Amino acid sequence: MKNTTSHGGQARAGAQTPGLAVVPTLSESPAGKSARMGQAAQPLSALDGGIVVSEEELGTVKAQRLYKMRCECGRSWFELELPTLVECPACKTLGLVSA
């Protein structure tokens, strides 16, 4: 079975989820334990296996719709709200908006 993404392209080999880092587990062999005893104390995050978690401040984002209007005269402009009647800024014709 192929490893593909939802949009049909090929996935990269070894791709990780953004923002997450997987730390390999340490081997528990007797030689490894005696070697670690002689080393200086390491931070807790370096000794524990698993996922490293970090926190970031979360901001806010406001979404806004933009409607493009186009008159029969060829002039186009943008509106933030969808009106039923508009006046063309170029020819000053009153028009009924159809979606």
N, C-alpha and C positions, 0 to 999 in steps of 0.2 A: 504494500500500500504506500502511495506517495504522501509525503508530508507537505501539504499545501496550506496556504492561507485562505481566508474567506473570499478574497477577490480574485482567486484563481492563479496567483503567482506562486513561485516556489519559495518555501520558507528557508531561511538561512540555517545552516547546520550550527547547533550549539547556541541558538538565539535565546536570550533571557528576557524576562519581563522587565521593562524599564523601572528603575527604582528599587529593585530587589537584587541582592547579591547572595549567592549560595556559598557558604564556607565549608570546605571539605572537613570531614570528621578526622580526628586524630586516631592513629592505630594504638591499640591497647596491648602490644607485645611487651614482654618483660624487658627487652633491650630498650624499648622506647621509654618505659617508665624510669629506668635508671638513668637514661640520658637526660630526661627532663628534670630529675632531682638536682642535677648539678648546675642547671641553668638558672639565671635570674628569674624572678617572678614575672610572668607575662600578664597583660591585662585580661580581664575576664572574657571579653569579647573574642580574644584570640584563642582562648582555650576551649570555649564552648563551640560545638558544631551546630549548624543550622542556618537560619536566615537572619541577616543583620537588619535591624529595624531602625529607621531614622525618622525624626519628626520634622515637619516644615510648617510654617504658618500658611493658612489657607486664605486666599483672597476671594472677592466676590466679582462676578461677571454679569452684566446686564445684556440680555439679548434684545435685538430690535429688528422689526420687519421693515423692509424697504420696498415700495411699489413703484415700478417704472410705468409712467403714463406716456402715451404716444397719440398725438393729434393726427387728424387726417391731412393736415397741412405739412406733416413731416417732423414737426418739433417734438422732442421728447424731454421729459423732466421726471423727477422723483418726488414721491409723497411718502410720509411716514404713516399715514392713515389711509384706509381705502374708502374714498368718498364715493357717493352715487352720482354727483354732478361736479364737474370741474370746468374752470375757464382756462383756455390755452393761453400761456404767457406771450405767445408770438402773435396769433391772429385774433385773440380775444373772443373766440367762439365758445359758446357754452356747449359742453358735451356730456352725454350720458356714459358713465363708466361701465364697460362690460368686461367680465373676467374670462 
